Amino acid sequence: MTPKVEHLMTTTKTIRTMCPMNCHPTLCGMRVTVNDEQLLKIEGDPDNPDSRGFLCLRGKAAREIIGNPQRLLHPLVRSKRGTDTWQQVSWDEALHRICEKLSDIPPAEFGIWLGHGDAATNYGTRIGGLLSRRFAHLHGSQWWHPAMICWGLGGFGLGLTGVLEVNTKEDLSAHSNLIILWGANIASQPNTAPHLKAAKRRGARVILIEVRDSEAKALADQVIHIKPGTDAALALSMMHVLINENLVDHEHVTQHTVGFDTLQTHVQSYTPEWGAAQTNLDAEVIVELAREYGNTRQAMILLGGSSMHKSRNGWQAARAVACLPALTGKLGRPGGGLGPRHGAMAHGQALNSILPEQGNTCESVIPNQMSAMTEAFCEGKLKALLLSGTNMLSSFADSEKLAQGLDKIDLIVCHDLFSNDTIRQVADIVLPATAWLEQLGCKMTHTHLYLMDQVLPAPGETHTLSSLLRDLSTRLGVEDFFPWESDEGMIDTVINHASTDHATVADLRAEDEKRTLRISHHAYPDHRYPTPSGKVEFYSQQAETLGLPPLPVYEPLTICEGYPLLFRQGRTLTHFHSFYDHGQALPTLRKHESSPFLWMSPEDAETRSVAHQAAIRIFNERGSFAAHAYVTDKIQQGTVWMHDGWAGINRLTSGAASLPDSAVDLFPFSAGQAAFDAAVEVEPLRA
């Protein structure tokens, strides 16, 4: 059962917590007013050192989770998929049905997949992921790393080069004189915006490189619209200029990098004129960008965390961009390097692991690869699947093939707050989950650790993921899964680290629910890089061993004839992936966007006789998707864009592997993202 904590409020009181959205690396603080176990008010916390009182529309809408009539409050089962006939059962009955199936199959035929929703109270600390992985490794079941759905592929490219750590937003505001937002959207890290403004007040310039006019345009001095999927080409052409115009820090290159001579020869063919042909930019724009970056000692690049890497060669963009600060001597210094990025860590930032010492006991591991998972489902290799905090059908590429695979799994259990597409289409058992105010948790930014205490009782028969896994371990006889007396003890084990000055939950309660981390605000102050050589690797023997190009390269996307529009997706400030049934369960978010809209240029719309806000059909060789047109000059001709998470959006995207299976676990996160490439055509939707 979910624990009922003694300190629940019985009189009116305001406490500090964090927003349940996961806009890492900049999470927002909340002040929550509660009276007699009722939520009265949510507001931004002015004393939170990361958000300083800011709370966006998404965070404010979180108020509508509590007491929402659409909340899942009791376990549900159905006897046949495709029907909407659900029967309410007790928690014990639901667990009995689950364990009855799990007891009849080998552990390796059971899998666990967690989505962003599970991290509502532990993003940055990743406690839910650690705990579920501990269960899977002890039980012998499948567990896949959720980074593959988000930032893992970009992280792979950065890791090969050796530049995974980031400088903080505080360092940016204090020291950076040039900031390049390369695919980085303020909608994904809104708390970076005040630091950009502070840097601009000092005279810093901000350049935005994007496929459209994102929210970050308001802060940019210059906007560079790039053709989707050509970021590596731009970076390679910039390297050509930097090297040939002697804008290289040769002392830094000699001391802290390997492979420069080979790289120098390699980039000679990547001229600005070549780059212009790939990116749809003028060659002079590329030259001036490279010169400004090379001549600005304290220049920082904020690299996009997810959307810009949703491409078969997306990791090559990160690989190439990471070479730029190494060439110009901007690593290991204030105001330089790479800036705040989703999934990254500051120097010195770390926590403890709770994974079992004996490692993974699964006898037949399905690779940490999106395409491998889908194939395994389709081949009937999995008989039972637990999904927690995820709408898998809206987040995986090639969702039609995924749906076929899910349909071959005998038992699918979904643990969530609200119903969603995956539950409606393929779930057999639904377990109700607790919301962020109804459980104990802990979040972490690049600079601070925050407690998220339970302040409301768990309604109905809702349970935490921890409670669910403990119940399963007891019934299945998984020994030593939970050796702690409570979740508090388990969290203490994770956070009691030198980086947090050995914090505990009790410490955080005594310190206003937060603690400053012991980190360096600029990355790699010791110039010790996480590569085999200990240096930044322009030439990567690791990549060569894996059958990948040892130097950064650009490979053009293959466009199918008849589908001339390059399709991209990303975030806005009025939604967060497919949370809360695409936001439709929360009135505030539903009011702002009740159906999907596709951004397209006036030229592309006119060619297709598509009017602004008209119903349209988006289609390609994989499938089709109905939406409405948002005709705007904020996007370039030949490119179309939509915010991610909508049901059916990934019928259009490629589920092909971006990397070989042998490469996806090279680092402590999974880089097994599918390609997600999509070229489409658009036409008016016929009645």
Salt bridges, closest charged atoms under 4 A:
GLU43 OE2 - ARG31 NH2 3.28
GLU43 OE2 - LYS41 NZ 4.00
ASP45 OD2 - ARG16 NE 2.86
ASP47 OD2 - ARG16 NH2 2.41
ASP50 OD1 - LYS169 NZ 2.35
ASP50 OD2 - HIS448 ND1 3.49
ASP92 OD1 - ARG475 NH2 3.16
GLU93 OE2 - ARG97 NE 2.86
GLU165 OE1 - HIS347 ND1 2.99
GLU170 OE2 - LYS169 NZ 3.09
ASP171 OD1 - HIS175 ND1 2.91
ASP213 OD2 - LYS217 NZ 3.10
ASP213 OD1 - HIS225 NE2 2.62
GLU215 OE1 - ARG212 NH2 3.79
ASP221 OD1 - LYS200 NZ 2.99
GLU245 OE1 - ARG291 NE 2.90
ASP249 OD2 - ARG297 NH1 3.13
GLU288 OE2 - ARG291 NH1 3.15
GLU292 OE2 - ARG205 NE 2.57
GLU375 OE2 - LYS401 NZ 2.25
GLU379 OE1 - LYS381 NZ 3.23
GLU400 OE2 - ARG651 NE 3.67
ASP407 OD1 - ARG81 NH1 3.83
ASP410 OD2 - LYS101 NZ 2.87
ASP421 OD1 - ARG424 NH2 3.30
ASP421 OD2 - HIS582 NE2 2.48
ASP428 OD2 - ARG81 NH2 2.66
GLU438 OE1 - ARG71 NH2 3.05
ASP453 OD1 - HIS7 NE2 3.00
ASP453 OD2 - ARG509 NE 2.67
GLU461 OE2 - HIS74 ND1 3.12
ASP480 OD2 - ARG134 NH2 3.65
ASP487 OD1 - ARG470 NH2 3.36
GLU488 OE1 - ARG509 NH1 3.04
ASP501 OD1 - ARG518 NH1 3.38
ASP507 OD2 - ARG515 NH2 3.94
GLU511 OE2 - ARG515 NH2 2.50
ASP512 OD2 - ARG16 NH1 2.90
ASP512 OD2 - LYS514 NZ 3.85
GLU555 OE1 - ARG312 NH1 3.57
ASP581 OD1 - ARG424 NH2 2.89
GLU593 OE1 - HIS643 NE2 3.28
ASP604 OD1 - ARG608 NH1 3.71
GLU621 OE2 - ARG622 NH2 3.66
ASP644 OD1 - HIS575 NE2 2.91
ASP644 OD2 - HIS577 ND1 2.93
GLU681 OE1 - ARG608 NE 2.41
GLU683 OE2 - ARG617 NH1 2.92
GLU683 OE2 - ARG686 NH1 3.22
